[in-house]
């Protein structure tokens, strides 16, 4: 994500900012500071799905909480959990990502997933949604993994993108619409430095910072200055931007330049693109204001970002308080999250947001009918609320 000159420290799917050292799972490691993203194993972090949240310590110890209808918490049950629980097996995870009703991580580079099991892609649990972690059938070892609604993608240390799952709209990027139970190479011989899976599209950055996207384009989320014409192969995002971070959400995509300027494109329902309007955009548009950011996260219907100083800003749909400004009014421009807490990681789900403070404490806000906030009391929180039981991420 943002450049080494800006001293961004990349640790996890939910990006870590500031001068905080990252650690590899199971031991200390140097912070990754780079003027252009490199594909390297990173420590586990914080990630939100539709109605659940997961986090992991620097040692790779994972905890999940919230909805568990399809086993997305990985604890061997389908019981809702109001407080963080440990996925079964206690595997140390070097990377963690959640989307919709499932979660994936990396165990020594091997992808493991639990929860929703589209197309029976998990070989050890071919007939049901696994209630605990199962290994995806592949010999490829990944440095990162990113989860969409019914597909997932991984990035190898060599920059190869591999995807598996549903390919209904070309979201696997292999030039076909054939569903895949095992990972297939995406983008041909093209190499990438960063990758993000949206609901049913995928985006990546090459080594020069150019953005490429594939899959659904019903709302212009591919950034190709067109609409409705999806692609089963990577297409270049229009414009001369050089990005250092990219995040694919529901029907839209957001990215950061090396100067920290935020751009978004695709669906703009409730102002989720942050440009002060609700107009759909088929190519990148600058997020309103002169503010720069160190990380950005496109959720389902809202977007959040962190400044270098750790201030959190959110915009988009706010019907459950997920913007965190103390109201339930949707915002079409970046709005400061109340409370004054400085954060080093942030993640946006469907109707809730979670972030990690500088010492690793987790705060969440937004909808909590199924306890995705990790608090004992259900309801709506319009400002950051400390997660119960004091779980600390690395």
C-alpha positions as CSV (number, residue, x, y, z in Angstrom):
1,X,0.0,0.0,0.0
2,X,1.3,3.6,0.4
3,X,5.0,4.0,-0.2
4,X,8.0,3.5,1.9
5,X,8.5,7.3,1.9
6,X,5.2,7.4,3.8
7,X,6.5,4.7,6.1
8,X,3.5,2.4,5.7
9,X,4.0,-0.9,7.3
10,X,2.0,-3.7,5.6
11,X,0.9,-6.5,7.9
12,X,-2.4,-7.9,6.9
13,X,-5.5,-7.7,4.8
14,X,-6.7,-4.9,7.0
15,X,-3.8,-2.7,6.6
16,X,-1.5,-1.6,9.4
17,X,-0.2,1.9,9.4
18,X,2.5,3.8,11.3
19,X,5.8,2.8,12.8
20,X,4.6,-0.5,14.2
21,X,6.7,-3.6,13.4
22,X,5.0,-6.6,11.8
23,X,5.8,-10.1,12.8
24,X,5.7,-13.3,10.8
25,X,3.5,-16.0,12.4
26,X,5.5,-17.9,15.0
27,X,8.3,-15.3,15.3
28,X,9.5,-11.8,14.9
29,X,10.2,-10.4,11.5
30,X,11.0,-7.1,9.9
31,X,8.4,-4.6,8.8
32,X,7.7,-4.5,5.1
33,X,8.4,-0.9,3.9
34,X,8.4,-0.6,0.2
35,X,7.9,2.0,-2.5
36,X,6.0,-0.6,-4.5
37,X,4.2,-3.6,-3.0
38,X,6.2,-6.8,-2.9
39,X,4.7,-10.2,-2.5
40,X,5.9,-11.4,0.8
41,X,4.3,-13.4,3.6
42,X,2.7,-11.1,6.1
43,X,1.4,-11.4,9.6
44,X,-2.2,-12.2,10.3
45,X,-4.6,-9.3,10.9
46,X,-8.2,-8.2,11.1
47,X,-10.9,-9.0,8.6
48,X,-14.7,-8.7,8.4
49,X,-17.2,-10.8,6.5
50,X,-20.9,-10.2,6.0
51,X,-21.9,-10.7,9.6
52,X,-18.8,-12.0,11.2
53,X,-15.3,-10.8,12.1
54,X,-11.9,-12.6,12.5
55,X,-8.6,-11.5,13.8
56,X,-5.3,-13.1,14.6
57,X,-2.3,-12.3,16.8
58,X,1.3,-11.9,15.6
59,X,1.8,-15.6,16.4
60,X,-1.0,-16.5,14.0
61,X,-3.6,-17.4,16.7
62,X,-7.0,-16.7,15.1
63,X,-10.2,-15.7,16.8
64,X,-13.6,-15.2,15.2
65,X,-17.0,-14.0,16.3
66,X,-20.5,-13.2,15.0
67,X,-22.8,-15.1,12.7
68,X,-22.0,-18.7,12.3
69,X,-24.9,-20.2,10.2
70,X,-22.5,-21.8,7.7
71,X,-19.6,-22.4,10.0
72,X,-17.7,-19.1,9.1
73,X,-16.2,-19.0,12.6
74,X,-14.5,-22.3,12.1
75,X,-15.1,-23.6,15.7
76,X,-16.8,-26.8,14.7
77,X,-20.3,-25.5,15.3
78,X,-22.9,-23.4,13.6
79,X,-23.7,-21.5,16.8
80,X,-23.6,-17.7,16.9
81,X,-20.8,-16.4,19.1
82,X,-21.0,-13.0,20.8
83,X,-17.3,-13.2,21.9
84,X,-14.2,-14.3,20.0
85,X,-13.7,-18.1,19.7
86,X,-10.8,-20.1,18.3
87,X,-11.2,-21.9,15.0
88,X,-10.8,-25.7,15.4
89,X,-7.3,-27.1,14.9
90,X,-5.4,-24.1,16.3
91,X,-3.4,-23.7,13.0
92,X,-1.0,-20.7,13.0
93,X,-2.1,-18.5,10.2
94,X,0.1,-16.1,8.3
95,X,-2.8,-14.4,6.5
96,X,-6.5,-14.1,7.1
97,X,-9.4,-12.9,5.0
98,X,-13.2,-13.1,5.3
99,X,-16.1,-12.4,2.9
100,X,-19.8,-13.2,3.0
101,X,-20.2,-16.4,5.0
102,X,-16.7,-17.8,4.9
103,X,-13.1,-17.3,6.0
104,X,-9.7,-18.3,4.5
105,X,-6.2,-18.1,5.8
106,X,-2.7,-19.4,5.1
107,X,-1.0,-22.1,7.1
108,X,2.7,-22.2,5.9
109,X,1.5,-20.9,2.6
110,X,-1.3,-23.5,2.1
111,X,-4.8,-22.0,1.8
112,X,-7.3,-23.2,4.4
113,X,-10.9,-22.2,4.4
114,X,-14.1,-22.7,6.4
115,X,-17.7,-21.8,6.2
116,X,-19.6,-21.4,2.9
117,X,-18.3,-24.0,0.5
118,X,-19.5,-23.0,-3.0
119,X,-19.0,-25.7,-5.7
120,X,-17.7,-28.1,-3.0
121,X,-14.2,-26.6,-3.5
122,X,-12.9,-28.0,-0.2
123,X,-11.7,-31.5,-0.9
124,X,-12.0,-32.7,2.7
125,X,-15.6,-31.5,3.0
126,X,-17.1,-32.0,-0.5
127,X,-20.7,-32.4,0.6
128,X,-21.2,-29.6,3.1
129,X,-20.1,-26.2,4.4
130,X,-17.2,-27.1,6.7
131,X,-17.5,-26.0,10.3
132,X,-13.8,-26.0,10.8
133,X,-10.7,-25.2,8.6
134,X,-10.1,-27.4,5.6
135,X,-7.2,-27.3,3.2
136,X,-7.8,-26.2,-0.4
137,X,-6.5,-28.8,-2.9
138,X,-3.4,-27.2,-4.5
139,X,0.4,-27.6,-4.5
140,X,0.8,-23.8,-4.9
141,X,2.0,-21.9,-1.8
142,X,0.7,-18.4,-1.4
143,X,1.9,-15.2,0.3
144,X,-1.6,-13.7,0.4
145,X,-5.2,-14.9,0.0
146,X,-8.3,-12.9,-0.7
147,X,-11.9,-14.1,-0.5
148,X,-15.0,-13.1,-2.6
149,X,-18.6,-14.2,-2.4
150,X,-18.2,-17.5,-4.2
151,X,-14.6,-17.4,-5.3
152,X,-11.2,-16.8,-3.7
153,X,-7.7,-15.9,-5.1
154,X,-4.2,-16.3,-3.8
155,X,-1.0,-14.6,-4.8
156,X,2.3,-16.6,-4.8
157,X,5.6,-15.2,-3.7
158,X,6.5,-15.0,-7.4
159,X,3.5,-12.8,-8.1
160,X,1.4,-15.5,-9.8
161,X,-2.4,-15.1,-9.2
162,X,-4.4,-18.3,-8.7
163,X,-8.2,-18.3,-8.3
164,X,-10.8,-21.0,-7.6
165,X,-14.6,-21.3,-7.0
166,X,-17.4,-19.8,-9.0
167,X,-16.5,-18.4,-12.4
168,X,-20.0,-17.4,-13.6
169,X,-18.9,-13.9,-14.6
170,X,-15.2,-14.6,-15.2
171,X,-14.1,-13.7,-11.7
172,X,-11.3,-16.3,-11.8
173,X,-9.6,-14.5,-14.6
174,X,-8.5,-17.6,-16.6
175,X,-10.3,-16.6,-19.8
176,X,-13.2,-18.9,-19.3
177,X,-16.5,-19.1,-17.4
178,X,-15.8,-22.6,-16.1
179,X,-16.1,-23.1,-12.4
180,X,-13.0,-24.5,-10.7
181,X,-12.7,-26.7,-7.6
182,X,-8.9,-26.2,-7.6
183,X,-6.9,-23.0,-8.2
184,X,-6.2,-22.0,-11.8
185,X,-3.7,-19.4,-12.9
186,X,-5.3,-16.0,-13.5
187,X,-4.1,-13.4,-15.9
188,X,-2.0,-15.8,-18.0
189,X,1.8,-15.0,-17.6
190,X,1.1,-11.6,-16.1
191,X,2.6,-11.1,-12.6
192,X,1.1,-9.0,-9.8
193,X,2.2,-7.4,-6.6
194,X,-1.2,-7.0,-4.9
195,X,-4.6,-8.7,-5.3
196,X,-8.1,-8.2,-3.9
197,X,-11.2,-10.2,-4.4
198,X,-14.6,-8.4,-4.5
199,X,-18.0,-9.9,-4.4
200,X,-17.8,-11.3,-7.9
201,X,-14.9,-9.4,-9.4
202,X,-11.2,-9.4,-8.7
203,X,-8.6,-6.6,-9.0
204,X,-4.8,-6.6,-8.9
205,X,-1.8,-4.3,-9.2
206,X,1.2,-5.1,-11.3
207,X,4.8,-4.1,-10.3
208,X,4.4,-0.7,-12.0
209,X,1.3,0.1,-10.0
210,X,-1.1,-0.3,-12.9
211,X,-4.5,-1.7,-11.9
212,X,-6.1,-4.7,-13.6
213,X,-9.6,-6.1,-12.9
214,X,-11.7,-9.0,-14.2
215,X,-15.1,-10.5,-13.5
216,X,-18.5,-8.7,-13.2
217,X,-18.8,-5.2,-14.5
218,X,-22.5,-4.6,-14.0
219,X,-21.7,-1.3,-12.2
220,X,-18.4,-0.4,-13.8
221,X,-16.4,-2.0,-11.1
222,X,-13.7,-3.0,-13.5
223,X,-12.8,0.6,-14.2
224,X,-12.7,0.1,-18.0
225,X,-14.9,3.1,-18.7
226,X,-17.7,0.7,-19.7
227,X,-20.6,-1.0,-18.0
228,X,-22.2,-4.4,-18.1
229,X,-19.5,-5.9,-20.3
230,X,-17.6,-8.1,-17.9
231,X,-14.4,-9.9,-18.6
232,X,-12.9,-13.3,-17.9
233,X,-9.4,-11.9,-18.4
234,X,-7.7,-8.9,-16.8
235,X,-8.6,-5.5,-18.3
236,X,-6.6,-2.4,-17.5
237,X,-8.3,0.2,-15.3
238,X,-8.6,3.5,-17.3
239,X,-6.4,6.5,-16.4
240,X,-2.7,7.0,-15.9
241,X,-2.8,6.3,-12.2
242,X,0.0,4.4,-10.4
243,X,-1.6,2.7,-7.4
244,X,0.0,1.2,-4.3
245,X,-3.1,-0.3,-2.8
246,X,-6.4,-1.7,-4.1
247,X,-9.5,-3.0,-2.5
248,X,-12.4,-4.7,-4.3
249,X,-15.8,-4.5,-2.5
250,X,-19.4,-5.1,-3.5
251,X,-19.8,-3.8,-7.1
252,X,-17.0,-1.2,-6.7
253,X,-13.3,-0.8,-6.3
254,X,-11.1,1.6,-4.4
255,X,-7.4,2.3,-4.6
256,X,-4.6,4.6,-3.3
257,X,-1.8,6.2,-5.2
258,X,1.7,6.4,-3.8
259,X,0.9,9.9,-2.6
260,X,-2.1,8.6,-0.6
261,X,-4.8,10.0,-2.9
262,X,-7.9,7.8,-2.8
263,X,-9.8,6.9,-6.0
264,X,-12.9,4.7,-6.3
265,X,-15.1,3.5,-9.1
266,X,-18.2,1.4,-9.7
267,X,-21.5,1.5,-7.8
268,X,-22.0,4.7,-5.8
269,X,-25.2,3.7,-3.9
270,X,-25.4,5.8,-0.7
271,X,-22.2,7.7,-1.7
272,X,-19.9,4.7,-1.2
273,X,-17.4,6.1,-3.7
274,X,-16.9,9.2,-1.5
275,X,-16.9,11.8,-4.3
276,X,-19.9,13.7,-2.9
277,X,-22.4,12.2,-5.3
278,X,-24.4,9.0,-5.7
279,X,-23.5,8.8,-9.4
280,X,-22.1,5.5,-10.8
281,X,-18.6,5.8,-12.1
282,X,-17.0,3.5,-14.7
283,X,-13.5,4.8,-14.2
284,X,-11.5,6.1,-11.2
285,X,-12.8,9.3,-9.5
286,X,-11.0,11.1,-6.8
287,X,-12.5,10.8,-3.3
288,X,-13.6,14.2,-2.1
289,X,-11.2,16.4,-0.1
290,X,-7.5,17.0,-0.1
291,X,-7.0,14.4,2.6
292,X,-4.5,11.6,2.0
293,X,-4.7,8.1,3.4
294,X,-2.4,5.2,4.3
295,X,-4.9,2.4,3.8
296,X,-8.4,1.9,2.3
297,X,-11.0,-0.8,2.6
298,X,-14.1,-1.2,0.4
299,X,-16.8,-3.1,2.3
300,X,-20.2,-4.0,1.0
301,X,-22.0,-0.7,1.1
302,X,-19.5,1.6,2.8
303,X,-15.8,2.4,2.6
304,X,-13.3,3.2,5.3
305,X,-9.7,4.5,5.3
306,X,-6.9,5.4,7.7
307,X,-4.6,8.4,7.6
308,X,-0.9,8.1,8.4
309,X,-1.8,9.4,11.9
310,X,-4.3,6.6,12.4
311,X,-7.4,8.7,12.1
312,X,-10.3,6.6,10.7
313,X,-12.7,8.0,8.0
314,X,-15.7,6.2,6.6
315,X,-18.3,7.0,4.0
316,X,-21.3,5.4,2.3
317,X,-24.3,3.6,3.8
318,X,-24.7,4.4,7.5
319,X,-28.1,2.9,8.3
320,X,-26.6,0.9,11.2
321,X,-23.9,3.4,12.3
322,X,-21.1,1.7,10.4
323,X,-19.6,5.0,9.4
324,X,-19.0,5.6,13.1
325,X,-19.9,9.3,13.3
326,X,-22.6,8.9,16.0
327,X,-25.5,9.0,13.5
328,X,-27.3,6.7,11.1
329,X,-27.1,9.2,8.2
330,X,-25.4,8.0,5.0
331,X,-22.3,10.0,4.0
332,X,-21.1,10.6,0.4
333,X,-17.7,12.1,1.6
334,X,-15.1,10.9,4.1
335,X,-16.4,11.4,7.6
336,X,-14.3,11.3,10.7
337,X,-15.0,8.3,13.0
338,X,-15.8,9.7,16.5
339,X,-14.0,8.9,19.7
340,X,-10.5,10.1,19.0
341,X,-8.9,6.6,19.0
342,X,-6.0,6.2,16.7
343,X,-6.0,3.0,14.7
344,X,-3.5,0.9,12.9
345,X,-5.8,-1.4,11.0
346,X,-9.4,-1.2,9.7
347,X,-11.8,-3.6,8.0
348,X,-15.3,-3.0,6.6
349,X,-18.0,-5.7,6.5
350,X,-21.6,-5.5,5.3
351,X,-23.1,-3.3,8.0
352,X,-20.3,-3.1,10.5
353,X,-16.7,-1.9,10.8
354,X,-13.9,-3.0,13.0
355,X,-10.5,-1.5,13.7
356,X,-7.4,-2.2,15.8
357,X,-5.9,0.5,18.0
358,X,-2.2,1.0,18.3
359,X,-1.9,-1.6,21.1
360,X,-3.9,-4.1,19.2
361,X,-7.3,-3.6,21.0
362,X,-10.2,-4.1,18.7
363,X,-13.1,-1.6,18.4
364,X,-16.2,-2.2,16.3
365,X,-19.3,-0.2,15.3
366,X,-22.4,-0.6,13.2
367,X,-25.0,-3.4,13.1
368,X,-24.9,-6.1,15.8
369,X,-28.1,-8.2,15.5
370,X,-25.9,-11.3,15.2
371,X,-23.1,-10.1,17.4
372,X,-20.5,-9.4,14.7
373,X,-19.1,-6.6,17.0
374,X,-17.9,-9.2,19.5
375,X,-19.8,-7.6,22.3
376,X,-22.2,-9.3,24.6
377,X,-25.1,-7.0,23.9
378,X,-26.9,-7.0,20.5
379,X,-28.0,-3.8,18.8
380,X,-26.6,-0.9,16.8
381,X,-23.4,1.0,17.7
382,X,-22.8,4.3,16.0
383,X,-19.4,4.9,17.5
384,X,-16.5,2.6,18.2
385,X,-17.1,0.0,20.9
386,X,-14.4,-2.1,22.5
387,X,-14.7,-5.8,21.6
388,X,-15.5,-8.1,24.6
389,X,-12.9,-10.1,26.3
390,X,-10.1,-7.9,25.3
391,X,-8.8,-9.8,22.3
392,X,-5.6,-8.3,21.0
393,X,-4.3,-8.7,17.4
394,X,-0.7,-8.7,16.4
